[in-house]
């Protein structure tokens, strides 16, 4: 759910390796070739994970969970203006980080 996405991707690779039995550094060679869509997805996930926690939380709740501003404000117990400014800042950071990708 949203909480796992909000926490970022830090532990995702390690937990995936544990589930699959793969060891670090040994999984890449057996994977099929990656395309531009995979690389774009990875860059987007990395950019989201690098957002400050408050911005990432609002961004994920809005864009991935589909919550409305007022729902996010109530959930986080912050004013709606704070939700709007955090979302704006998150979108600006992501746009800068992903500039030039198409």
Secondary structure, 3 states (H helix, E strand, C coil): CHHHHHHCCCCHHHHHHHHHCCCCCCCCCCCCCCCHHHHHHHHHHHHHHCCCHHHHHHHHHHHCCCCCHHHHHHHHCCCHHHHHHHHHHHHHHHHHHCCCCC
